[in-house]
Amino acid sequence: AVHPDFRGQRIFEKTAGGVGCAACHGLDGRGKRELASPNIRGKAVSDILRAVETRAQMRFINLSDDELEAVAAYLKVLNGQP
């Protein structure tokens, strides 16, 4: 079985919406000033779900509950990094 953090990392970096969360939020999850994308390190499943459902620029992203949980677990890992 794949460790959940690694699955979350793959979704975050590459597969969410076909581009990965990192396309807009950066590989470190800190956001990109030029895109006005926020720092999402440490965000919970509810935060991610609300963003996907309410932000027009994220509506193309469709993640299962398991994928949301994997991404949230990975964001917690990122949040622990300097």
Backbone as a printed PyTorch tensor [residue, N CA C, xyz], in Angstrom:
tensor([[[  0.8470,  -1.1960,   0.0000],
         [  0.0000,   0.0000,   0.0000],
         [  0.8840,   1.2490,   0.0000]],

        [[  0.4290,   2.2490,  -0.7030],
         [  1.1490,   3.5180,  -0.7750],
         [  0.8760,   4.2960,   0.5110]],

        [[  1.9210,   4.8510,   1.1030],
         [  1.7510,   5.6800,   2.2970],
         [  0.8490,   6.8580,   1.9290]],

        [[ -0.1430,   7.1950,   2.7580],
         [ -1.1100,   8.2400,   2.3880],
         [ -0.4710,   9.5870,   2.0680]],

        [[  0.6210,   9.9240,   2.7490],
         [  1.2640,  11.2070,   2.4730],
         [  1.8240,  11.2470,   1.0570]],

        [[  2.3400,  10.0880,   0.5810],
         [  2.8850,  10.0480,  -0.7740],
         [  1.7660,  10.1490,  -1.8060]],

        [[  0.6390,   9.5150,  -1.5240],
         [ -0.5070,   9.6160,  -2.4290],
         [ -0.9700,  11.0700,  -2.4880]],

        [[ -1.0400,  11.7010,  -1.3140],
         [ -1.4220,  13.1060,  -1.2630],
         [ -0.4390,  13.9830,  -2.0040]],

        [[  0.8500,  13.6400,  -1.8970],
         [  1.8700,  14.4120,  -2.6000],
         [  1.6780,  14.2980,  -4.1060]],

        [[  1.4120,  13.1000,  -4.6020],
         [  1.1980,  12.8950,  -6.0480],
         [ -0.0110,  13.7000,  -6.5280]],

        [[ -1.1000,  13.6550,  -5.7700],
         [ -2.3060,  14.4090,  -6.1320],
         [ -1.9910,  15.9020,  -6.1130]],

        [[ -1.3220,  16.3490,  -5.0430],
         [ -0.9770,  17.7650,  -4.8790],
         [ -0.0690,  18.2530,  -6.0000]],

        [[  0.9500,  17.4810,  -6.3200],
         [  1.9520,  17.9270,  -7.2910],
         [  1.5380,  17.7290,  -8.7370]],

        [[  0.7170,  16.6850,  -9.0260],
         [  0.5300,  16.3210, -10.4270],
         [ -0.9030,  16.1050, -10.8950]],

        [[ -1.7400,  15.4650, -10.0660],
         [ -2.9690,  14.9320, -10.6490],
         [ -4.2570,  15.6960, -10.3710]],

        [[ -4.3230,  16.4870,  -9.3200],
         [ -5.5830,  17.1990,  -9.0200],
         [ -5.9770,  18.0730, -10.2070]],

        [[ -7.1560,  17.8340, -10.7420],
         [ -7.6260,  18.6250, -11.8740],
         [ -6.7700,  18.4800, -13.1150]],

        [[ -5.8990,  17.4660, -13.1490],
         [ -5.0180,  17.2470, -14.2860],
         [ -3.7510,  18.0880, -14.2380]],

        [[ -3.6410,  18.9810, -13.2690],
         [ -2.4620,  19.8570, -13.1710],
         [ -1.7980,  19.8040, -11.8030]],

        [[ -2.5420,  19.3820, -10.7920],
         [ -2.0090,  19.3780,  -9.4340],
         [ -2.2310,  20.7220,  -8.7550]],

        [[ -2.3990,  20.6880,  -7.4550],
         [ -2.5790,  21.9020,  -6.6530],
         [ -1.3560,  22.8130,  -6.7690]],

        [[ -0.1730,  22.1610,  -6.9110],
         [  1.0920,  22.8920,  -6.9550],
         [  1.1780,  23.8440,  -8.1490]],

        [[  0.4130,  23.5920,  -9.2080],
         [  0.4540,  24.4730, -10.3760],
         [  0.1460,  25.9140,  -9.9740]],

        [[ -0.7450,  26.0720,  -9.0050],
         [ -1.1050,  27.4190,  -8.5500],
         [ -0.5540,  27.7470,  -7.1650]],

        [[ -0.4460,  26.7290,  -6.3150],
         [ -0.0490,  26.9870,  -4.9290],
         [  1.4370,  26.7430,  -4.6650]],

        [[  2.1800,  26.2840,  -5.6810],
         [  3.6060,  26.0240,  -5.5290],
         [  3.8750,  24.6700,  -4.9050]],

        [[  5.0440,  24.1030,  -5.2090],
         [  5.4000,  22.7980,  -4.6520],
         [  5.4950,  22.8240,  -3.1370]],

        [[  5.7470,  24.0070,  -2.5700],
         [  5.8380,  24.1160,  -1.1120],
         [  4.4950,  24.4680,  -0.4740]],

        [[  3.4660,  24.7120,  -1.3040],
         [  2.1310,  25.0160,  -0.7900],
         [  1.9780,  26.4230,  -0.2420]],

        [[  2.9850,  27.2640,  -0.4210],
         [  2.9540,  28.6120,   0.1510],
         [  2.1950,  29.6260,  -0.7130]],

        [[  1.7400,  29.1990,  -1.8960],
         [  1.0350,  30.1210,  -2.7810],
         [  1.9980,  30.8540,  -3.6890]],

        [[  1.4240,  31.4800,  -4.7110],
         [  2.2230,  32.2400,  -5.6760],
         [  1.6580,  33.6500,  -5.7630]],

        [[  2.4930,  34.6170,  -5.4530],
         [  2.0570,  36.0110,  -5.4670],
         [  1.4940,  36.4100,  -6.8310]],

        [[  2.1840,  35.9750,  -7.9100],
         [  1.7520,  36.3810,  -9.2610],
         [  0.3730,  35.8320,  -9.6360]],

        [[ -0.0570,  34.7700,  -8.9640],
         [ -1.3850,  34.2090,  -9.2200],
         [ -2.3760,  34.5740,  -8.1180]],

        [[ -1.9080,  35.2760,  -7.1000],
         [ -2.7240,  35.6270,  -5.9350],
         [ -3.3080,  34.3710,  -5.2870]],

        [[ -2.5490,  33.2710,  -5.3460],
         [ -3.0070,  32.0260,  -4.7180],
         [ -2.4760,  31.9640,  -3.2910]],

        [[ -3.3150,  31.5370,  -2.3480],
         [ -2.9250,  31.5720,  -0.9360],
         [ -2.0310,  30.4170,  -0.5100]],

        [[ -1.4040,  30.5990,   0.6280],
         [ -0.6790,  29.5400,   1.3220],
         [ -1.7260,  28.5490,   1.8260]],

        [[ -1.5810,  27.2800,   1.4730],
         [ -2.5660,  26.2800,   1.8840],
         [ -1.9470,  25.2040,   2.7920]],

        [[ -0.7340,  25.4390,   3.2530],
         [ -0.0880,  24.4710,   4.1410],
         [ -0.9280,  24.2910,   5.4040]],

        [[ -1.1610,  23.0330,   5.7770],
         [ -1.8920,  22.7360,   7.0010],
         [ -3.4060,  22.8230,   6.8940]],

        [[ -3.9310,  23.0980,   5.6990],
         [ -5.3900,  23.2050,   5.5500],
         [ -6.0630,  21.8610,   5.7710]],

        [[ -7.2490,  21.8940,   6.3280],
         [ -8.0380,  20.6970,   6.6160],
         [ -8.9020,  20.3170,   5.4170]],

        [[ -9.4370,  19.0980,   5.4490],
         [-10.3160,  18.6120,   4.3880],
         [-11.4440,  19.6110,   4.1310]],

        [[-12.0610,  20.1270,   5.2000],
         [-13.1910,  21.0560,   5.0350],
         [-12.7560,  22.3290,   4.3050]],

        [[-11.5430,  22.8100,   4.5770],
         [-11.0300,  24.0040,   3.8920],
         [-10.8390,  23.7390,   2.4020]],

        [[-10.2590,  22.5800,   2.0870],
         [ -9.9970,  22.2300,   0.6870],
         [-11.3220,  22.0700,  -0.0580]],

        [[-12.2550,  21.3530,   0.5450],
         [-13.5530,  21.1180,  -0.0810],
         [-14.2810,  22.4350,  -0.3330]],

        [[-14.2690,  23.3350,   0.6360],
         [-14.9330,  24.6300,   0.4760],
         [-14.3080,  25.4110,  -0.6820]],

        [[-12.9790,  25.3930,  -0.7920],
         [-12.3000,  26.1150,  -1.8670],
         [-12.6580,  25.5360,  -3.2280]],

        [[-12.6390,  24.2050,  -3.3360],
         [-12.9530,  23.5510,  -4.6080],
         [-14.3980,  23.8560,  -5.0240]],

        [[-15.2890,  23.9150,  -4.0460],
         [-16.7090,  24.1320,  -4.3510],
         [-17.0470,  25.5980,  -4.6080]],

        [[-16.2800,  26.5370,  -4.0510],
         [-16.6980,  27.9340,  -4.1260],
         [-15.8150,  28.8320,  -4.9830]],

        [[-14.5950,  28.4420,  -5.2660],
         [-13.7000,  29.2930,  -6.0580],
         [-13.7780,  28.9140,  -7.5250]],

        [[-14.1710,  29.8780,  -8.3540],
         [-14.3710,  29.6240,  -9.7810],
         [-13.1320,  29.0020, -10.4190]],

        [[-11.9510,  29.4790, -10.0200],
         [-10.7210,  28.9860, -10.6510],
         [-10.3710,  27.5580, -10.2280]],

        [[-11.1180,  27.0000,  -9.2860],
         [-10.8530,  25.6310,  -8.8290],
         [-11.9930,  24.6670,  -9.1540]],

        [[-13.0240,  25.1160,  -9.8220],
         [-14.2120,  24.2780, -10.0320],
         [-13.9510,  23.0650, -10.9080]],

        [[-12.8750,  23.0890, -11.6900],
         [-12.5650,  21.9480, -12.5630],
         [-11.9420,  20.7900, -11.7820]],

        [[-11.6070,  21.0150, -10.5200],
         [-10.9680,  19.9880,  -9.7000],
         [-12.0380,  19.1460,  -9.0190]],

        [[-11.9600,  17.8370,  -9.2130],
         [-12.9290,  16.9100,  -8.6310],
         [-12.1560,  15.8300,  -7.8850]],

        [[-12.1970,  15.8720,  -6.5650],
         [-11.4740,  14.9110,  -5.7420],
         [-12.4360,  14.0920,  -4.8950]],

        [[-12.1400,  12.8050,  -4.7700],
         [-12.9490,  11.9360,  -3.9030],
         [-12.6360,  12.2640,  -2.4490]],

        [[-13.4560,  11.7430,  -1.5380],
         [-13.2030,  11.9480,  -0.1090],
         [-11.8170,  11.4310,   0.2740]],

        [[-11.4540,  10.2550,  -0.2560],
         [-10.1380,   9.6840,   0.0330],
         [ -9.0170,  10.5810,  -0.4720]],

        [[ -9.1940,  11.1420,  -1.6690],
         [ -8.1800,  12.0390,  -2.2350],
         [ -8.0670,  13.3270,  -1.4190]],

        [[ -9.2130,  13.8660,  -0.9990],
         [ -9.1950,  15.0590,  -0.1520],
         [ -8.4260,  14.7960,   1.1380]],

        [[ -8.6810,  13.6420,   1.7530],
         [ -7.9890,  13.3000,   2.9960],
         [ -6.4940,  13.1300,   2.7630]],

        [[ -6.1160,  12.5450,   1.6270],
         [ -4.6980,  12.3530,   1.3130],
         [ -4.0070,  13.6990,   1.1080]],

        [[ -4.6660,  14.6140,   0.4110],
         [ -4.0900,  15.9400,   0.1900],
         [ -3.9650,  16.6840,   1.5240]],

        [[ -4.9900,  16.6270,   2.3530],
         [ -4.9320,  17.2930,   3.6640],
         [ -3.7900,  16.7290,   4.5100]],

        [[ -3.5820,  15.4100,   4.4540],
         [ -2.4770,  14.7910,   5.2030],
         [ -1.1410,  15.3130,   4.6790]],

        [[ -1.0280,  15.4580,   3.3570],
         [  0.2090,  15.9630,   2.7890],
         [  0.4190,  17.4450,   3.1450]],

        [[ -0.6490,  18.2210,   3.1640],
         [ -0.5270,  19.6430,   3.5390],
         [ -0.0500,  19.7920,   4.9820]],

        [[ -0.4360,  18.8360,   5.8410],
         [  0.0630,  18.8540,   7.2270],
         [  1.5660,  18.5850,   7.2580]],

        [[  2.0430,  17.6800,   6.3810],
         [  3.4770,  17.4130,   6.2650],
         [  4.1990,  18.6710,   5.8190]],

        [[  3.6720,  19.3260,   4.7790],
         [  4.2780,  20.5700,   4.2860],
         [  4.3240,  21.6300,   5.3920]],

        [[  3.2610,  21.7010,   6.1730],
         [  3.1620,  22.7050,   7.2260],
         [  4.2430,  22.5290,   8.2820]],

        [[  4.7420,  21.3120,   8.4200],
         [  5.7870,  21.0410,   9.3900],
         [  7.1890,  21.3390,   8.8860]],

        [[  7.2840,  21.7180,   7.6240],
         [  8.5970,  22.0210,   7.0330],
         [  8.9120,  23.5090,   7.1410]],

        [[ 10.1830,  23.8570,   7.3110],
         [ 10.5520,  25.2780,   7.4350],
         [ 10.3110,  26.0380,   6.1270]]])
